[in-house]
Amino acid sequence: MSQVSCRMLLALALALCGGSALAQDWPTKPVKLVVGFPPGGTTDVLARLVATRLGEKLGQQFIVDNRGGASGMIGTDAVAKAPADGYTLLFSSSTLATYQALYPKVPFDAARDFEPVATVAFTPYVMVVHPSLPVHSMQELVAYAKKNPGKVNYAASSPGGGQHLAWEMFKRSTQTDLVYVPYKGTGSLMPDLLSGTLQAGIDNVAVLTPYIKSGQLRALAVTSEQRSPLLPSVPTAIESGFADYKVIGWFGVFAPAKTPPAITQKLAAAVNAVMNEKPMRERLAELGAEPQVGGPEAMRKLLASETAHWGKLIKDAGIVLQ
């Protein structure tokens, strides 16, 4: 064997040993878990639950760092440009899969600039209408909308957000003419939805369940594959005859690209262990979220699939944001 080959093998061995040692020691100081949205939303709440347990499990504090702005892109970009040492991580929602398609200029590439670490949770939506609208199912909503084109309005926060895209998907798949009324967030649209000024809406199951149970809103269907434990009598869209209508919010942990695999694998194992804990699963159920267990490859496949799906919808619908 030549001296060059020996040196190459020695360098490889040292790199492997170094990565293993790095993972064994990591973390040796507090870890920042960046959330691209202000405190209080679903992403923030889930991040804090996960951060607390990761800190207890790994022996170092995990600090949630809220960096809101630009629909989450400011915080996301900060992580993309952070050192790849495992001490700055991203807790992202499914918005990560839509940036490249929605905006003409994005300072990062979701697939290139991040190492997927672990899935955390899915959150199904529920489609609702105001009781004044004479429909009781998704099929009836389609029939009513086709008889009354342009006369059914729906509320959704921020153009290009999950609610807006869920309705666009519904409109295109059913060829119905529904009118989009944008709002800044769920808090601002709820009064108009509850008063009947707006006729339809879609949001996280946990957010809308109290209004459904009080009779202020009528649930048509949930958008996950299975019924929600919070609304066991409400059918899924699939059960309602819409086999391809599945919309979920998802949440996961990402690291900057080129973070050593030994670190991401150690972190993924810790996240998965946390999501398997009974108290965590019970708390997420109260929030209308479904715990998920999956490592880097599962998160990578989910991101790729969602990016392709929503990218096509956004392009076909001609949605472009500045």
C-alpha positions as CSV (number, residue, x, y, z in Angstrom):
1,M,0.0,0.0,0.0
2,S,1.4,3.4,-0.9
3,Q,2.1,6.2,1.6
4,V,-0.7,8.3,0.0
5,S,-3.2,5.5,0.5
6,C,-2.1,5.0,4.1
7,R,-2.5,8.7,4.8
8,M,-5.9,8.8,3.2
9,L,-7.1,5.8,5.3
10,L,-5.6,7.4,8.5
11,A,-7.4,10.7,7.7
12,L,-10.7,8.9,7.2
13,A,-10.3,6.9,10.4
14,L,-9.5,10.1,12.4
15,A,-12.5,11.8,10.9
16,L,-14.8,9.0,11.8
17,C,-13.4,8.8,15.3
18,G,-13.6,12.6,15.6
19,G,-17.3,12.6,14.5
20,S,-18.1,9.8,17.0
21,A,-16.4,11.6,19.8
22,L,-18.1,14.9,18.9
23,A,-21.5,13.2,19.1
24,Q,-20.6,11.5,22.4
25,D,-19.7,14.9,23.9
26,W,-22.5,16.9,22.3
27,P,-24.1,19.0,23.7
28,T,-21.6,20.6,26.0
29,K,-23.4,24.0,26.1
30,P,-26.9,25.3,25.6
31,V,-28.6,24.7,22.3
32,K,-30.7,27.3,20.5
33,L,-33.9,26.0,18.9
34,V,-35.0,28.7,16.5
35,V,-38.7,29.3,15.7
36,G,-39.4,31.6,12.8
37,F,-42.6,32.9,14.4
38,P,-43.6,35.0,17.4
39,P,-44.4,33.3,20.7
40,G,-47.8,31.8,21.3
41,G,-48.6,30.0,18.0
42,T,-48.7,26.3,17.5
43,T,-45.1,26.1,16.2
44,D,-43.9,27.9,19.3
45,V,-46.0,25.9,21.8
46,L,-44.8,22.6,20.3
47,A,-41.2,23.8,20.2
48,R,-41.2,24.7,23.9
49,L,-42.7,21.3,24.8
50,V,-40.0,19.5,22.9
51,A,-37.2,21.8,24.0
52,T,-37.9,21.3,27.7
53,R,-37.8,17.5,27.4
54,L,-34.7,17.5,25.2
55,G,-32.9,19.6,27.7
56,E,-33.8,17.2,30.5
57,K,-32.8,14.2,28.4
58,L,-29.5,15.5,27.0
59,G,-28.3,17.4,30.0
60,Q,-28.1,20.9,28.5
61,Q,-30.6,23.7,28.2
62,F,-32.5,23.9,24.8
63,I,-33.5,27.6,24.4
64,V,-36.4,28.5,22.1
65,D,-35.3,31.5,20.1
66,N,-38.3,33.3,18.4
67,R,-37.2,35.2,15.3
68,G,-40.4,36.2,13.7
69,G,-40.8,38.1,10.4
70,A,-41.2,37.5,6.7
71,S,-43.5,34.5,7.2
72,G,-40.8,32.7,9.1
73,M,-38.0,33.2,6.6
74,I,-35.9,35.5,8.9
75,G,-35.5,32.8,11.5
76,T,-35.1,30.0,8.9
77,D,-32.4,31.9,7.1
78,A,-30.5,32.5,10.4
79,V,-30.3,28.8,10.9
80,A,-29.3,28.1,7.3
81,K,-26.3,30.4,7.8
82,A,-25.4,29.2,11.4
83,P,-22.3,27.1,12.2
84,A,-23.0,23.4,11.5
85,D,-22.1,22.3,15.0
86,G,-25.4,21.2,16.5
87,Y,-25.9,24.3,18.7
88,T,-28.3,26.2,16.4
89,L,-31.3,24.2,15.2
90,L,-34.5,25.0,13.4
91,F,-38.0,24.0,14.7
92,S,-40.0,24.4,11.5
93,S,-43.6,24.0,10.4
94,S,-44.7,22.8,6.9
95,T,-44.2,26.4,5.6
96,L,-40.6,25.2,4.9
97,A,-42.0,23.3,1.9
98,T,-43.6,26.3,0.3
99,Y,-41.0,29.1,0.4
100,Q,-39.2,28.4,-2.9
101,A,-42.5,28.2,-4.8
102,L,-44.2,31.2,-3.2
103,Y,-41.5,33.8,-3.2
104,P,-39.3,35.0,-6.2
105,K,-36.3,35.6,-3.9
106,V,-35.6,33.3,-1.0
107,P,-32.2,33.6,0.8
108,F,-31.9,29.9,1.4
109,D,-32.8,26.6,-0.3
110,A,-34.8,24.3,2.0
111,A,-33.4,21.1,0.4
112,R,-29.8,22.2,0.1
113,D,-29.2,24.3,3.3
114,F,-30.6,22.0,6.0
115,E,-30.0,18.6,7.4
116,P,-33.4,17.0,8.3
117,V,-33.3,15.6,11.8
118,A,-36.6,14.3,13.0
119,T,-40.4,14.6,12.6
120,V,-42.3,15.8,15.6
121,A,-46.0,16.0,15.0
122,F,-48.8,16.3,12.4
123,T,-51.8,18.6,13.0
124,P,-55.0,17.9,10.9
125,Y,-57.3,20.7,9.9
126,V,-61.0,20.7,10.1
127,M,-63.2,22.4,7.5
128,V,-66.1,24.4,8.9
129,V,-69.0,26.6,7.8
130,H,-71.2,29.0,9.6
131,P,-74.6,27.4,10.6
132,S,-76.4,29.9,8.3
133,L,-74.9,28.2,5.3
134,P,-77.3,25.3,4.3
135,V,-74.7,22.6,4.0
136,H,-73.8,19.7,6.3
137,S,-71.0,17.9,4.3
138,M,-68.2,18.6,1.8
139,Q,-70.4,17.1,-0.9
140,E,-73.2,19.6,-0.1
141,L,-70.7,22.5,0.0
142,V,-69.5,21.6,-3.5
143,A,-73.1,21.4,-4.8
144,Y,-74.1,24.7,-3.1
145,A,-71.0,26.4,-4.4
146,K,-71.6,25.3,-8.0
147,K,-75.2,26.6,-7.8
148,N,-73.9,29.8,-6.3
149,P,-70.6,30.6,-8.0
150,G,-68.7,33.5,-6.4
151,K,-71.1,33.8,-3.5
152,V,-69.4,31.6,-0.9
153,N,-66.5,33.3,0.8
154,Y,-63.9,31.6,2.9
155,A,-61.5,33.0,5.5
156,A,-57.8,32.2,5.6
157,S,-54.9,33.9,7.2
158,S,-51.9,35.2,5.2
159,P,-51.8,34.5,1.5
160,G,-49.8,31.4,0.8
161,G,-50.3,30.0,4.3
162,G,-51.6,26.6,5.2
163,Q,-55.3,27.7,5.3
164,H,-55.1,29.5,2.0
165,L,-53.4,26.6,0.2
166,A,-55.8,24.1,1.7
167,W,-58.7,26.0,0.2
168,E,-57.0,26.4,-3.1
169,M,-56.5,22.7,-3.3
170,F,-60.2,22.2,-2.5
171,K,-61.3,24.7,-5.2
172,R,-59.1,23.2,-7.9
173,S,-60.0,19.6,-7.1
174,T,-63.8,20.4,-7.1
175,Q,-63.8,23.1,-9.7
176,T,-65.7,25.5,-7.5
177,D,-65.7,29.3,-7.4
178,L,-65.1,30.3,-3.8
179,V,-63.9,33.8,-2.8
180,Y,-60.8,34.2,-0.7
181,V,-60.9,36.8,2.1
182,P,-57.4,37.2,3.6
183,Y,-56.7,38.0,7.2
184,K,-53.5,38.5,9.2
185,G,-54.2,35.5,11.4
186,T,-56.8,33.2,13.0
187,G,-57.4,35.7,15.8
188,S,-58.5,38.5,13.4
189,L,-60.7,36.3,11.2
190,M,-62.6,34.4,14.0
191,P,-65.1,37.3,14.9
192,D,-66.2,37.5,11.2
193,L,-66.5,33.7,10.9
194,L,-68.5,33.4,14.0
195,S,-70.8,36.2,13.1
196,G,-71.5,34.8,9.6
197,T,-69.9,37.6,7.7
198,L,-67.6,34.9,6.5
199,Q,-69.2,31.6,5.5
200,A,-66.4,29.0,5.7
201,G,-63.0,28.4,7.2
202,I,-60.4,25.8,7.9
203,D,-57.9,25.6,10.7
204,N,-56.2,23.4,13.2
205,V,-58.6,20.9,14.9
206,A,-57.7,22.2,18.4
207,V,-58.4,25.8,17.4
208,L,-61.9,25.2,16.0
209,T,-63.1,22.4,18.3
210,P,-64.6,24.6,21.0
211,Y,-66.7,26.6,18.5
212,I,-67.8,23.3,16.8
213,K,-68.9,21.8,20.2
214,S,-70.7,25.1,21.1
215,G,-72.7,25.0,17.9
216,Q,-71.2,28.3,16.6
217,L,-69.6,26.5,13.7
218,R,-70.5,23.4,11.8
219,A,-67.8,20.9,11.0
220,L,-67.8,19.3,7.6
221,A,-64.7,17.1,7.6
222,V,-61.2,16.7,9.0
223,T,-58.4,16.6,6.5
224,S,-56.2,13.8,7.9
225,E,-56.4,10.1,7.0
226,Q,-57.9,9.2,10.4
227,R,-60.6,10.9,12.4
228,S,-59.5,13.2,15.1
229,P,-59.9,12.1,18.7
230,L,-61.1,15.6,19.5
231,L,-63.9,15.3,16.9
232,P,-64.7,11.6,16.7
233,S,-68.1,12.1,15.0
234,V,-66.7,14.2,12.2
235,P,-65.8,12.2,9.1
236,T,-62.5,12.6,7.2
237,A,-62.5,14.2,3.8
238,I,-61.5,10.8,2.4
239,E,-64.6,9.2,4.0
240,S,-66.7,12.1,2.5
241,G,-65.7,11.0,-1.0
242,F,-62.6,13.2,-1.6
243,A,-60.0,10.5,-1.8
244,D,-57.1,12.8,-2.7
245,Y,-57.9,15.6,-0.2
246,K,-55.4,15.2,2.6
247,V,-54.0,18.3,4.2
248,I,-51.9,18.3,7.4
249,G,-49.7,20.8,9.1
250,W,-46.4,19.2,10.1
251,F,-43.5,20.1,12.4
252,G,-39.9,18.9,12.5
253,V,-36.4,19.6,13.6
254,F,-33.7,20.6,11.2
255,A,-30.0,21.5,11.5
256,P,-27.7,23.5,9.2
257,A,-26.4,21.6,6.2
258,K,-23.2,19.6,6.8
259,T,-23.9,19.1,10.5
260,P,-22.1,15.9,11.4
261,P,-24.3,12.8,11.0
262,A,-23.3,11.6,14.4
263,I,-24.9,14.7,16.0
264,T,-28.1,14.6,13.9
265,Q,-28.5,10.9,14.6
266,K,-28.0,11.4,18.3
267,L,-30.5,14.3,18.3
268,A,-33.0,12.3,16.2
269,A,-32.9,9.5,18.7
270,A,-33.5,11.9,21.6
271,V,-36.5,13.6,19.7
272,N,-38.0,10.2,18.9
273,A,-37.7,9.1,22.5
274,V,-39.4,12.3,23.7
275,M,-42.3,11.9,21.2
276,N,-42.8,8.3,22.5
277,E,-43.3,9.4,26.1
278,K,-46.9,9.0,27.3
279,P,-47.1,12.5,28.9
280,M,-45.9,14.1,25.7
281,R,-48.3,12.2,23.6
282,E,-51.2,13.1,25.9
283,R,-50.3,16.8,25.9
284,L,-50.1,16.8,22.1
285,A,-53.5,15.1,21.8
286,E,-54.9,18.0,23.8
287,L,-53.5,20.4,21.2
288,G,-55.0,18.4,18.4
289,A,-51.6,17.2,17.3
290,E,-50.5,13.7,16.4
291,P,-47.0,12.7,17.6
292,Q,-44.7,11.4,14.9
293,V,-41.6,9.3,15.2
294,G,-39.1,9.5,12.3
295,G,-35.4,10.2,11.8
296,P,-33.5,12.1,9.2
297,E,-34.6,10.0,6.2
298,A,-38.3,10.2,7.1
299,M,-38.1,13.9,7.5
300,R,-36.1,14.3,4.2
301,K,-38.8,12.3,2.3
302,L,-41.6,14.3,3.9
303,L,-40.0,17.6,3.0
304,A,-39.4,16.5,-0.6
305,S,-42.9,15.2,-1.0
306,E,-44.6,18.3,0.4
307,T,-42.3,20.6,-1.6
308,A,-43.3,18.9,-4.8
309,H,-47.0,18.7,-4.0
310,W,-47.5,22.3,-2.8
311,G,-45.0,23.7,-5.4
312,K,-47.2,22.3,-8.2
313,L,-50.4,23.7,-6.6
314,I,-48.9,27.1,-6.1
315,K,-47.6,27.2,-9.7
316,D,-50.9,26.0,-11.2
317,A,-52.9,28.6,-9.0
318,G,-50.5,31.4,-10.0
319,I,-49.8,32.4,-6.4
320,V,-46.7,34.6,-6.1
321,L,-45.8,36.7,-3.0
322,Q,-43.4,39.5,-2.6
